[in-house]
Amino acid sequence: MAELNLIQLNNEKRLQILRKLGYDIDEQGFIIKIETKKGVICEYGGEKVHINTVAILPGSLKIINANPLTMAEYFMDIDNQNE
């Protein structure tokens, strides 16, 4: 398994990074794509991604909800790509 170092950021820092990547948050705190104003849906959990639970993952830019299930699925995908 490839080594991946995770760091935890406060919401202000998360938002700064997201804005540099073309994302923002709506009035409820959900991540949206700036150019379309559409909400970001976690590809693993199928739910909208909130600033409080966002994980910004390396590689091809993935923005997912950081909960045990979605993180486990992400790491399984990484393992499968490295086989």
PyMOL Python script that loads the backbone (N, CA, C, O; Angstrom):
from pymol import cmd

cmd.read_pdbstr("""\
ATOM      1  N   MET A   1       0.848  -1.175   0.000  1.00  0.00           N
ATOM      2  CA  MET A   1       0.000   0.000   0.000  1.00  0.00           C
ATOM      3  C   MET A   1       0.895   1.239   0.000  1.00  0.00           C
ATOM      4  O   MET A   1       1.875   1.306   0.741  1.00  0.00           O
ATOM      5  N   ALA A   2       0.549   2.213  -0.833  1.00  0.00           N
ATOM      6  CA  ALA A   2       1.297   3.466  -0.887  1.00  0.00           C
ATOM      7  C   ALA A   2       1.099   4.248   0.403  1.00  0.00           C
ATOM      8  O   ALA A   2       0.020   4.233   0.997  1.00  0.00           O
ATOM      9  N   GLU A   3       2.158   4.931   0.825  1.00  0.00           N
ATOM     10  CA  GLU A   3       2.053   5.735   2.047  1.00  0.00           C
ATOM     11  C   GLU A   3       1.364   7.054   1.728  1.00  0.00           C
ATOM     12  O   GLU A   3       1.665   7.699   0.724  1.00  0.00           O
ATOM     13  N   LEU A   4       0.450   7.438   2.581  1.00  0.00           N
ATOM     14  CA  LEU A   4      -0.279   8.689   2.408  1.00  0.00           C
ATOM     15  C   LEU A   4      -0.317   9.394   3.748  1.00  0.00           C
ATOM     16  O   LEU A   4      -0.809   8.843   4.732  1.00  0.00           O
ATOM     17  N   ASN A   5       0.195  10.597   3.790  1.00  0.00           N
ATOM     18  CA  ASN A   5       0.173  11.389   5.010  1.00  0.00           C
ATOM     19  C   ASN A   5      -1.031  12.311   4.982  1.00  0.00           C
ATOM     20  O   ASN A   5      -1.231  13.051   4.019  1.00  0.00           O
ATOM     21  N   LEU A   6      -1.823  12.267   6.023  1.00  0.00           N
ATOM     22  CA  LEU A   6      -3.004  13.115   6.116  1.00  0.00           C
ATOM     23  C   LEU A   6      -2.749  14.207   7.140  1.00  0.00           C
ATOM     24  O   LEU A   6      -2.148  13.972   8.188  1.00  0.00           O
ATOM     25  N   ILE A   7      -3.220  15.406   6.817  1.00  0.00           N
ATOM     26  CA  ILE A   7      -3.136  16.497   7.779  1.00  0.00           C
ATOM     27  C   ILE A   7      -4.542  17.028   7.997  1.00  0.00           C
ATOM     28  O   ILE A   7      -5.392  16.970   7.109  1.00  0.00           O
ATOM     29  N   GLN A   8      -4.762  17.538   9.174  1.00  0.00           N
ATOM     30  CA  GLN A   8      -6.070  18.084   9.512  1.00  0.00           C
ATOM     31  C   GLN A   8      -5.983  19.608   9.491  1.00  0.00           C
ATOM     32  O   GLN A   8      -5.070  20.199  10.069  1.00  0.00           O
ATOM     33  N   LEU A   9      -6.949  20.235   8.816  1.00  0.00           N
ATOM     34  CA  LEU A   9      -6.983  21.688   8.705  1.00  0.00           C
ATOM     35  C   LEU A   9      -8.279  22.211   9.290  1.00  0.00           C
ATOM     36  O   LEU A   9      -9.292  21.512   9.324  1.00  0.00           O
ATOM     37  N   ASN A  10      -8.229  23.468   9.757  1.00  0.00           N
ATOM     38  CA  ASN A  10      -9.478  24.077  10.204  1.00  0.00           C
ATOM     39  C   ASN A  10     -10.284  24.495   8.959  1.00  0.00           C
ATOM     40  O   ASN A  10      -9.760  24.491   7.845  1.00  0.00           O
ATOM     41  N   ASN A  11     -11.540  24.848   9.158  1.00  0.00           N
ATOM     42  CA  ASN A  11     -12.417  25.162   8.024  1.00  0.00           C
ATOM     43  C   ASN A  11     -11.924  26.354   7.214  1.00  0.00           C
ATOM     44  O   ASN A  11     -12.103  26.391   5.997  1.00  0.00           O
ATOM     45  N   GLU A  12     -11.310  27.321   7.869  1.00  0.00           N
ATOM     46  CA  GLU A  12     -10.800  28.491   7.152  1.00  0.00           C
ATOM     47  C   GLU A  12      -9.722  28.089   6.147  1.00  0.00           C
ATOM     48  O   GLU A  12      -9.732  28.548   5.005  1.00  0.00           O
ATOM     49  N   LYS A  13      -8.794  27.231   6.573  1.00  0.00           N
ATOM     50  CA  LYS A  13      -7.726  26.752   5.682  1.00  0.00           C
ATOM     51  C   LYS A  13      -8.297  25.860   4.586  1.00  0.00           C
ATOM     52  O   LYS A  13      -7.875  25.941   3.433  1.00  0.00           O
ATOM     53  N   ARG A  14      -9.255  25.013   4.945  1.00  0.00           N
ATOM     54  CA  ARG A  14      -9.903  24.159   3.934  1.00  0.00           C
ATOM     55  C   ARG A  14     -10.526  25.021   2.846  1.00  0.00           C
ATOM     56  O   ARG A  14     -10.379  24.743   1.656  1.00  0.00           O
ATOM     57  N   LEU A  15     -11.227  26.077   3.270  1.00  0.00           N
ATOM     58  CA  LEU A  15     -11.907  26.952   2.315  1.00  0.00           C
ATOM     59  C   LEU A  15     -10.896  27.679   1.427  1.00  0.00           C
ATOM     60  O   LEU A  15     -11.141  27.848   0.233  1.00  0.00           O
ATOM     61  N   GLN A  16      -9.782  28.104   1.981  1.00  0.00           N
ATOM     62  CA  GLN A  16      -8.745  28.752   1.171  1.00  0.00           C
ATOM     63  C   GLN A  16      -8.258  27.814   0.068  1.00  0.00           C
ATOM     64  O   GLN A  16      -8.128  28.217  -1.088  1.00  0.00           O
ATOM     65  N   ILE A  17      -7.992  26.566   0.436  1.00  0.00           N
ATOM     66  CA  ILE A  17      -7.520  25.576  -0.541  1.00  0.00           C
ATOM     67  C   ILE A  17      -8.599  25.303  -1.579  1.00  0.00           C
ATOM     68  O   ILE A  17      -8.320  25.284  -2.778  1.00  0.00           O
ATOM     69  N   LEU A  18      -9.820  25.094  -1.127  1.00  0.00           N
ATOM     70  CA  LEU A  18     -10.913  24.802  -2.055  1.00  0.00           C
ATOM     71  C   LEU A  18     -11.104  25.934  -3.061  1.00  0.00           C
ATOM     72  O   LEU A  18     -11.320  25.677  -4.245  1.00  0.00           O
ATOM     73  N   ARG A  19     -11.028  27.165  -2.610  1.00  0.00           N
ATOM     74  CA  ARG A  19     -11.201  28.310  -3.522  1.00  0.00           C
ATOM     75  C   ARG A  19     -10.094  28.352  -4.569  1.00  0.00           C
ATOM     76  O   ARG A  19     -10.353  28.700  -5.721  1.00  0.00           O
ATOM     77  N   LYS A  20      -8.871  28.007  -4.190  1.00  0.00           N
ATOM     78  CA  LYS A  20      -7.773  27.965  -5.157  1.00  0.00           C
ATOM     79  C   LYS A  20      -7.986  26.857  -6.184  1.00  0.00           C
ATOM     80  O   LYS A  20      -7.455  26.921  -7.293  1.00  0.00           O
ATOM     81  N   LEU A  21      -8.753  25.856  -5.819  1.00  0.00           N
ATOM     82  CA  LEU A  21      -9.019  24.729  -6.709  1.00  0.00           C
ATOM     83  C   LEU A  21     -10.325  24.888  -7.495  1.00  0.00           C
ATOM     84  O   LEU A  21     -10.719  23.986  -8.233  1.00  0.00           O
ATOM     85  N   GLY A  22     -10.999  26.043  -7.335  1.00  0.00           N
ATOM     86  CA  GLY A  22     -12.216  26.288  -8.102  1.00  0.00           C
ATOM     87  C   GLY A  22     -13.502  25.906  -7.394  1.00  0.00           C
ATOM     88  O   GLY A  22     -14.535  25.713  -8.033  1.00  0.00           O
ATOM     89  N   TYR A  23     -13.440  25.796  -6.073  1.00  0.00           N
ATOM     90  CA  TYR A  23     -14.611  25.430  -5.284  1.00  0.00           C
ATOM     91  C   TYR A  23     -14.904  26.505  -4.251  1.00  0.00           C
ATOM     92  O   TYR A  23     -14.045  27.334  -3.949  1.00  0.00           O
ATOM     93  N   ASP A  24     -16.108  26.491  -3.714  1.00  0.00           N
ATOM     94  CA  ASP A  24     -16.521  27.415  -2.659  1.00  0.00           C
ATOM     95  C   ASP A  24     -17.532  26.667  -1.804  1.00  0.00           C
ATOM     96  O   ASP A  24     -17.717  25.462  -1.978  1.00  0.00           O
ATOM     97  N   ILE A  25     -18.188  27.365  -0.880  1.00  0.00           N
ATOM     98  CA  ILE A  25     -19.261  26.757  -0.100  1.00  0.00           C
ATOM     99  C   ILE A  25     -20.527  27.585  -0.280  1.00  0.00           C
ATOM    100  O   ILE A  25     -20.473  28.793  -0.512  1.00  0.00           O
ATOM    101  N   ASP A  26     -21.665  26.910  -0.167  1.00  0.00           N
ATOM    102  CA  ASP A  26     -22.938  27.625  -0.229  1.00  0.00           C
ATOM    103  C   ASP A  26     -23.295  28.122   1.173  1.00  0.00           C
ATOM    104  O   ASP A  26     -22.513  27.961   2.110  1.00  0.00           O
ATOM    105  N   GLU A  27     -24.469  28.721   1.312  1.00  0.00           N
ATOM    106  CA  GLU A  27     -24.871  29.309   2.593  1.00  0.00           C
ATOM    107  C   GLU A  27     -25.047  28.272   3.706  1.00  0.00           C
ATOM    108  O   GLU A  27     -25.061  28.625   4.885  1.00  0.00           O
ATOM    109  N   GLN A  28     -25.179  27.004   3.337  1.00  0.00           N
ATOM    110  CA  GLN A  28     -25.325  25.938   4.343  1.00  0.00           C
ATOM    111  C   GLN A  28     -24.004  25.240   4.642  1.00  0.00           C
ATOM    112  O   GLN A  28     -23.949  24.352   5.493  1.00  0.00           O
ATOM    113  N   GLY A  29     -22.934  25.638   3.941  1.00  0.00           N
ATOM    114  CA  GLY A  29     -21.626  25.050   4.188  1.00  0.00           C
ATOM    115  C   GLY A  29     -21.267  23.882   3.293  1.00  0.00           C
ATOM    116  O   GLY A  29     -20.245  23.231   3.514  1.00  0.00           O
ATOM    117  N   PHE A  30     -22.088  23.600   2.281  1.00  0.00           N
ATOM    118  CA  PHE A  30     -21.784  22.502   1.359  1.00  0.00           C
ATOM    119  C   PHE A  30     -20.856  22.997   0.250  1.00  0.00           C
ATOM    120  O   PHE A  30     -20.958  24.141  -0.194  1.00  0.00           O
ATOM    121  N   ILE A  31     -19.953  22.124  -0.192  1.00  0.00           N
ATOM    122  CA  ILE A  31     -18.989  22.461  -1.225  1.00  0.00           C
ATOM    123  C   ILE A  31     -19.705  22.562  -2.573  1.00  0.00           C
ATOM    124  O   ILE A  31     -20.508  21.701  -2.931  1.00  0.00           O
ATOM    125  N   ILE A  32     -19.394  23.645  -3.320  1.00  0.00           N
ATOM    126  CA  ILE A  32     -19.937  23.822  -4.667  1.00  0.00           C
ATOM    127  C   ILE A  32     -18.794  24.155  -5.617  1.00  0.00           C
ATOM    128  O   ILE A  32     -17.769  24.703  -5.211  1.00  0.00           O
ATOM    129  N   LYS A  33     -18.985  23.815  -6.880  1.00  0.00           N
ATOM    130  CA  LYS A  33     -18.034  24.191  -7.914  1.00  0.00           C
ATOM    131  C   LYS A  33     -18.335  25.635  -8.295  1.00  0.00           C
ATOM    132  O   LYS A  33     -19.479  25.958  -8.616  1.00  0.00           O
ATOM    133  N   ILE A  34     -17.335  26.509  -8.268  1.00  0.00           N
ATOM    134  CA  ILE A  34     -17.551  27.938  -8.494  1.00  0.00           C
ATOM    135  C   ILE A  34     -18.193  28.199  -9.851  1.00  0.00           C
ATOM    136  O   ILE A  34     -19.154  28.964  -9.934  1.00  0.00           O
ATOM    137  N   GLU A  35     -17.687  27.586 -10.911  1.00  0.00           N
ATOM    138  CA  GLU A  35     -18.175  27.923 -12.249  1.00  0.00           C
ATOM    139  C   GLU A  35     -19.591  27.449 -12.529  1.00  0.00           C
ATOM    140  O   GLU A  35     -20.286  28.044 -13.353  1.00  0.00           O
ATOM    141  N   THR A  36     -20.034  26.386 -11.858  1.00  0.00           N
ATOM    142  CA  THR A  36     -21.389  25.872 -12.122  1.00  0.00           C
ATOM    143  C   THR A  36     -22.356  26.127 -10.975  1.00  0.00           C
ATOM    144  O   THR A  36     -23.570  26.047 -11.159  1.00  0.00           O
ATOM    145  N   LYS A  37     -21.823  26.437  -9.778  1.00  0.00           N
ATOM    146  CA  LYS A  37     -22.631  26.614  -8.552  1.00  0.00           C
ATOM    147  C   LYS A  37     -23.343  25.323  -8.145  1.00  0.00           C
ATOM    148  O   LYS A  37     -24.270  25.353  -7.336  1.00  0.00           O
ATOM    149  N   LYS A  38     -22.910  24.191  -8.703  1.00  0.00           N
ATOM    150  CA  LYS A  38     -23.506  22.899  -8.356  1.00  0.00           C
ATOM    151  C   LYS A  38     -22.750  22.265  -7.208  1.00  0.00           C
ATOM    152  O   LYS A  38     -21.531  22.394  -7.099  1.00  0.00           O
ATOM    153  N   GLY A  39     -23.498  21.569  -6.343  1.00  0.00           N
ATOM    154  CA  GLY A  39     -22.908  20.905  -5.194  1.00  0.00           C
ATOM    155  C   GLY A  39     -22.031  19.736  -5.588  1.00  0.00           C
ATOM    156  O   GLY A  39     -22.289  19.050  -6.577  1.00  0.00           O
ATOM    157  N   VAL A  40     -20.988  19.518  -4.799  1.00  0.00           N
ATOM    158  CA  VAL A  40     -20.087  18.392  -5.006  1.00  0.00           C
ATOM    159  C   VAL A  40     -20.665  17.181  -4.282  1.00  0.00           C
ATOM    160  O   VAL A  40     -21.002  17.248  -3.100  1.00  0.00           O
ATOM    161  N   ILE A  41     -20.774  16.077  -5.010  1.00  0.00           N
ATOM    162  CA  ILE A  41     -21.284  14.821  -4.454  1.00  0.00           C
ATOM    163  C   ILE A  41     -20.110  13.872  -4.244  1.00  0.00           C
ATOM    164  O   ILE A  41     -19.311  13.658  -5.155  1.00  0.00           O
ATOM    165  N   CYS A  42     -20.008  13.311  -3.060  1.00  0.00           N
ATOM    166  CA  CYS A  42     -18.954  12.346  -2.742  1.00  0.00           C
ATOM    167  C   CYS A  42     -19.125  11.118  -3.627  1.00  0.00           C
ATOM    168  O   CYS A  42     -20.186  10.493  -3.632  1.00  0.00           O
ATOM    169  N   GLU A  43     -18.077  10.772  -4.379  1.00  0.00           N
ATOM    170  CA  GLU A  43     -18.191   9.641  -5.296  1.00  0.00           C
ATOM    171  C   GLU A  43     -18.299   8.298  -4.572  1.00  0.00           C
ATOM    172  O   GLU A  43     -18.705   7.305  -5.176  1.00  0.00           O
ATOM    173  N   TYR A  44     -17.946   8.255  -3.304  1.00  0.00           N
ATOM    174  CA  TYR A  44     -18.036   7.011  -2.549  1.00  0.00           C
ATOM    175  C   TYR A  44     -19.317   6.907  -1.739  1.00  0.00           C
ATOM    176  O   TYR A  44     -19.921   5.836  -1.674  1.00  0.00           O
ATOM    177  N   GLY A  45     -19.737   7.992  -1.128  1.00  0.00           N
ATOM    178  CA  GLY A  45     -20.925   7.950  -0.275  1.00  0.00           C
ATOM    179  C   GLY A  45     -22.188   8.433  -0.960  1.00  0.00           C
ATOM    180  O   GLY A  45     -23.292   8.167  -0.484  1.00  0.00           O
ATOM    181  N   GLY A  46     -22.040   9.150  -2.090  1.00  0.00           N
ATOM    182  CA  GLY A  46     -23.194   9.623  -2.838  1.00  0.00           C
ATOM    183  C   GLY A  46     -23.926  10.789  -2.191  1.00  0.00           C
ATOM    184  O   GLY A  46     -25.048  11.106  -2.587  1.00  0.00           O
ATOM    185  N   GLU A  47     -23.309  11.436  -1.201  1.00  0.00           N
ATOM    186  CA  GLU A  47     -23.957  12.555  -0.512  1.00  0.00           C
ATOM    187  C   GLU A  47     -23.192  13.843  -0.772  1.00  0.00           C
ATOM    188  O   GLU A  47     -22.016  13.817  -1.134  1.00  0.00           O
ATOM    189  N   LYS A  48     -23.873  14.975  -0.585  1.00  0.00           N
ATOM    190  CA  LYS A  48     -23.221  16.265  -0.718  1.00  0.00           C
ATOM    191  C   LYS A  48     -22.097  16.377   0.317  1.00  0.00           C
ATOM    192  O   LYS A  48     -22.196  15.838   1.419  1.00  0.00           O
ATOM    193  N   VAL A  49     -21.030  17.085  -0.055  1.00  0.00           N
ATOM    194  CA  VAL A  49     -19.858  17.216   0.811  1.00  0.00           C
ATOM    195  C   VAL A  49     -19.924  18.549   1.556  1.00  0.00           C
ATOM    196  O   VAL A  49     -20.087  19.603   0.940  1.00  0.00           O
ATOM    197  N   HIS A  50     -19.798  18.497   2.871  1.00  0.00           N
ATOM    198  CA  HIS A  50     -19.867  19.677   3.732  1.00  0.00           C
ATOM    199  C   HIS A  50     -18.457  20.096   4.139  1.00  0.00           C
ATOM    200  O   HIS A  50     -17.563  19.256   4.246  1.00  0.00           O
ATOM    201  N   ILE A  51     -18.259  21.382   4.363  1.00  0.00           N
ATOM    202  CA  ILE A  51     -16.949  21.906   4.758  1.00  0.00           C
ATOM    203  C   ILE A  51     -16.440  21.248   6.047  1.00  0.00           C
ATOM    204  O   ILE A  51     -15.231  21.091   6.216  1.00  0.00           O
ATOM    205  N   ASN A  52     -17.329  20.869   6.941  1.00  0.00           N
ATOM    206  CA  ASN A  52     -16.918  20.238   8.205  1.00  0.00           C
ATOM    207  C   ASN A  52     -16.388  18.823   8.028  1.00  0.00           C
ATOM    208  O   ASN A  52     -15.655  18.321   8.880  1.00  0.00           O
ATOM    209  N   THR A  53     -16.754  18.176   6.922  1.00  0.00           N
ATOM    210  CA  THR A  53     -16.358  16.778   6.737  1.00  0.00           C
ATOM    211  C   THR A  53     -15.571  16.542   5.462  1.00  0.00           C
ATOM    212  O   THR A  53     -15.340  15.392   5.089  1.00  0.00           O
ATOM    213  N   VAL A  54     -15.154  17.599   4.785  1.00  0.00           N
ATOM    214  CA  VAL A  54     -14.462  17.443   3.511  1.00  0.00           C
ATOM    215  C   VAL A  54     -13.074  16.852   3.693  1.00  0.00           C
ATOM    216  O   VAL A  54     -12.356  17.180   4.637  1.00  0.00           O
ATOM    217  N   ALA A  55     -12.715  15.972   2.767  1.00  0.00           N
ATOM    218  CA  ALA A  55     -11.346  15.480   2.644  1.00  0.00           C
ATOM    219  C   ALA A  55     -10.903  15.825   1.226  1.00  0.00           C
ATOM    220  O   ALA A  55     -11.564  15.458   0.254  1.00  0.00           O
ATOM    221  N   ILE A  56      -9.787  16.528   1.116  1.00  0.00           N
ATOM    222  CA  ILE A  56      -9.225  16.895  -0.182  1.00  0.00           C
ATOM    223  C   ILE A  56      -8.064  15.940  -0.407  1.00  0.00           C
ATOM    224  O   ILE A  56      -7.043  16.022   0.275  1.00  0.00           O
ATOM    225  N   LEU A  57      -8.221  15.035  -1.363  1.00  0.00           N
ATOM    226  CA  LEU A  57      -7.283  13.933  -1.510  1.00  0.00           C
ATOM    227  C   LEU A  57      -6.356  14.127  -2.701  1.00  0.00           C
ATOM    228  O   LEU A  57      -6.747  14.719  -3.708  1.00  0.00           O
ATOM    229  N   PRO A  58      -5.125  13.629  -2.586  1.00  0.00           N
ATOM    230  CA  PRO A  58      -4.136  13.813  -3.651  1.00  0.00           C
ATOM    231  C   PRO A  58      -4.416  12.929  -4.864  1.00  0.00           C
ATOM    232  O   PRO A  58      -5.336  12.111  -4.876  1.00  0.00           O
ATOM    233  N   GLY A  59      -3.596  13.129  -5.864  1.00  0.00           N
ATOM    234  CA  GLY A  59      -3.776  12.397  -7.112  1.00  0.00           C
ATOM    235  C   GLY A  59      -4.685  13.218  -7.996  1.00  0.00           C
ATOM    236  O   GLY A  59      -4.580  14.444  -8.028  1.00  0.00           O
ATOM    237  N   SER A  60      -5.573  12.559  -8.712  1.00  0.00           N
ATOM    238  CA  SER A  60      -6.568  13.356  -9.422  1.00  0.00           C
ATOM    239  C   SER A  60      -7.448  13.933  -8.328  1.00  0.00           C
ATOM    240  O   SER A  60      -7.854  13.215  -7.414  1.00  0.00           O
ATOM    241  N   LEU A  61      -7.739  15.196  -8.411  1.00  0.00           N
ATOM    242  CA  LEU A  61      -8.426  15.890  -7.328  1.00  0.00           C
ATOM    243  C   LEU A  61      -9.719  15.179  -6.967  1.00  0.00           C
ATOM    244  O   LEU A  61     -10.624  15.048  -7.792  1.00  0.00           O
ATOM    245  N   LYS A  62      -9.794  14.723  -5.729  1.00  0.00           N
ATOM    246  CA  LYS A  62     -11.009  14.103  -5.209  1.00  0.00           C
ATOM    247  C   LYS A  62     -11.411  14.852  -3.964  1.00  0.00           C
ATOM    248  O   LYS A  62     -10.596  15.088  -3.072  1.00  0.00           O
ATOM    249  N   ILE A  63     -12.669  15.223  -3.912  1.00  0.00           N
ATOM    250  CA  ILE A  63     -13.227  15.877  -2.743  1.00  0.00           C
ATOM    251  C   ILE A  63     -14.347  14.975  -2.258  1.00  0.00           C
ATOM    252  O   ILE A  63     -15.373  14.828  -2.922  1.00  0.00           O
ATOM    253  N   ILE A  64     -14.140  14.370  -1.089  1.00  0.00           N
ATOM    254  CA  ILE A  64     -15.107  13.413  -0.564  1.00  0.00           C
ATOM    255  C   ILE A  64     -15.421  13.744   0.888  1.00  0.00           C
ATOM    256  O   ILE A  64     -14.740  14.554   1.517  1.00  0.00           O
ATOM    257  N   ASN A  65     -16.467  13.102   1.410  1.00  0.00           N
ATOM    258  CA  ASN A  65     -16.764  13.191   2.834  1.00  0.00           C
ATOM    259  C   ASN A  65     -15.756  12.329   3.587  1.00  0.00           C
ATOM    260  O   ASN A  65     -15.488  11.192   3.199  1.00  0.00           O
ATOM    261  N   ALA A  66     -15.208  12.873   4.652  1.00  0.00           N
ATOM    262  CA  ALA A  66     -14.208  12.150   5.431  1.00  0.00           C
ATOM    263  C   ALA A  66     -14.896  11.390   6.556  1.00  0.00           C
ATOM    264  O   ALA A  66     -14.929  11.837   7.702  1.00  0.00           O
ATOM    265  N   ASN A  67     -15.447  10.228   6.202  1.00  0.00           N
ATOM    266  CA  ASN A  67     -15.993   9.343   7.232  1.00  0.00           C
ATOM    267  C   ASN A  67     -15.342   7.976   7.029  1.00  0.00           C
ATOM    268  O   ASN A  67     -14.768   7.726   5.969  1.00  0.00           O
ATOM    269  N   PRO A  68     -15.417   7.103   8.000  1.00  0.00           N
ATOM    270  CA  PRO A  68     -14.697   5.829   7.890  1.00  0.00           C
ATOM    271  C   PRO A  68     -15.017   5.030   6.624  1.00  0.00           C
ATOM    272  O   PRO A  68     -14.111   4.442   6.032  1.00  0.00           O
ATOM    273  N   LEU A  69     -16.261   4.994   6.203  1.00  0.00           N
ATOM    274  CA  LEU A  69     -16.633   4.214   5.020  1.00  0.00           C
ATOM    275  C   LEU A  69     -16.021   4.791   3.747  1.00  0.00           C
ATOM    276  O   LEU A  69     -15.400   4.063   2.972  1.00  0.00           O
ATOM    277  N   THR A  70     -16.192   6.095   3.526  1.00  0.00           N
ATOM    278  CA  THR A  70     -15.679   6.684   2.288  1.00  0.00           C
ATOM    279  C   THR A  70     -14.155   6.678   2.260  1.00  0.00           C
ATOM    280  O   THR A  70     -13.558   6.480   1.202  1.00  0.00           O
ATOM    281  N   MET A  71     -13.523   6.891   3.403  1.00  0.00           N
ATOM    282  CA  MET A  71     -12.065   6.854   3.441  1.00  0.00           C
ATOM    283  C   MET A  71     -11.557   5.440   3.159  1.00  0.00           C
ATOM    284  O   MET A  71     -10.570   5.268   2.444  1.00  0.00           O
ATOM    285  N   ALA A  72     -12.222   4.433   3.714  1.00  0.00           N
ATOM    286  CA  ALA A  72     -11.825   3.046   3.456  1.00  0.00           C
ATOM    287  C   ALA A  72     -11.968   2.721   1.971  1.00  0.00           C
ATOM    288  O   ALA A  72     -11.093   2.077   1.392  1.00  0.00           O
ATOM    289  N   GLU A  73     -13.055   3.157   1.353  1.00  0.00           N
ATOM    290  CA  GLU A  73     -13.246   2.905  -0.074  1.00  0.00           C
ATOM    291  C   GLU A  73     -12.178   3.609  -0.898  1.00  0.00           C
ATOM    292  O   GLU A  73     -11.675   3.045  -1.871  1.00  0.00           O
ATOM    293  N   TYR A  74     -11.827   4.828  -0.522  1.00  0.00           N
ATOM    294  CA  TYR A  74     -10.767   5.549  -1.224  1.00  0.00           C
ATOM    295  C   TYR A  74      -9.453   4.778  -1.138  1.00  0.00           C
ATOM    296  O   TYR A  74      -8.780   4.595  -2.152  1.00  0.00           O
ATOM    297  N   PHE A  75      -9.079   4.324   0.061  1.00  0.00           N
ATOM    298  CA  PHE A  75      -7.819   3.605   0.231  1.00  0.00           C
ATOM    299  C   PHE A  75      -7.833   2.272  -0.510  1.00  0.00           C
ATOM    300  O   PHE A  75      -6.800   1.843  -1.023  1.00  0.00           O
ATOM    301  N   MET A  76      -8.984   1.615  -0.573  1.00  0.00           N
ATOM    302  CA  MET A  76      -9.088   0.371  -1.347  1.00  0.00           C
ATOM    303  C   MET A  76      -8.875   0.665  -2.829  1.00  0.00           C
ATOM    304  O   MET A  76      -8.213  -0.111  -3.519  1.00  0.00           O
ATOM    305  N   ASP A  77      -9.421   1.765  -3.325  1.00  0.00           N
ATOM    306  CA  ASP A  77      -9.199   2.150  -4.715  1.00  0.00           C
ATOM    307  C   ASP A  77      -7.718   2.400  -4.981  1.00  0.00           C
ATOM    308  O   ASP A  77      -7.193   1.979  -6.012  1.00  0.00           O
ATOM    309  N   ILE A  78      -7.042   3.082  -4.055  1.00  0.00           N
ATOM    310  CA  ILE A  78      -5.618   3.349  -4.210  1.00  0.00           C
ATOM    311  C   ILE A  78      -4.843   2.034  -4.270  1.00  0.00           C
ATOM    312  O   ILE A  78      -3.957   1.871  -5.108  1.00  0.00           O
ATOM    313  N   ASP A  79      -5.177   1.104  -3.386  1.00  0.00           N
ATOM    314  CA  ASP A  79      -4.520  -0.203  -3.390  1.00  0.00           C
ATOM    315  C   ASP A  79      -4.730  -0.917  -4.717  1.00  0.00           C
ATOM    316  O   ASP A  79      -3.789  -1.478  -5.278  1.00  0.00           O
ATOM    317  N   ASN A  80      -5.951  -0.899  -5.217  1.00  0.00           N
ATOM    318  CA  ASN A  80      -6.259  -1.578  -6.477  1.00  0.00           C
ATOM    319  C   ASN A  80      -5.500  -0.947  -7.645  1.00  0.00           C
ATOM    320  O   ASN A  80      -5.107  -1.654  -8.573  1.00  0.00           O
ATOM    321  N   GLN A  81      -5.291   0.341  -7.615  1.00  0.00           N
ATOM    322  CA  GLN A  81      -4.539   1.016  -8.683  1.00  0.00           C
ATOM    323  C   GLN A  81      -3.059   0.672  -8.624  1.00  0.00           C
ATOM    324  O   GLN A  81      -2.378   0.699  -9.649  1.00  0.00           O
ATOM    325  N   ASN A  82      -2.551   0.350  -7.437  1.00  0.00           N
ATOM    326  CA  ASN A  82      -1.136   0.046  -7.274  1.00  0.00           C
ATOM    327  C   ASN A  82      -0.798  -1.413  -7.491  1.00  0.00           C
ATOM    328  O   ASN A  82       0.374  -1.788  -7.443  1.00  0.00           O
ATOM    329  N   GLU A  83      -1.801  -2.247  -7.728  1.00  0.00           N
ATOM    330  CA  GLU A  83      -1.531  -3.690  -7.925  1.00  0.00           C
ATOM    331  C   GLU A  83      -1.035  -3.978  -9.316  1.00  0.00           C
ATOM    332  O   GLU A  83      -0.762  -5.131  -9.647  1.00  0.00           O
TER     333      GLU A  83
END
""", "prot")
cmd.dss("prot")
cmd.show_as("cartoon", "prot")
cmd.util.cbc("prot")
cmd.orient("prot")
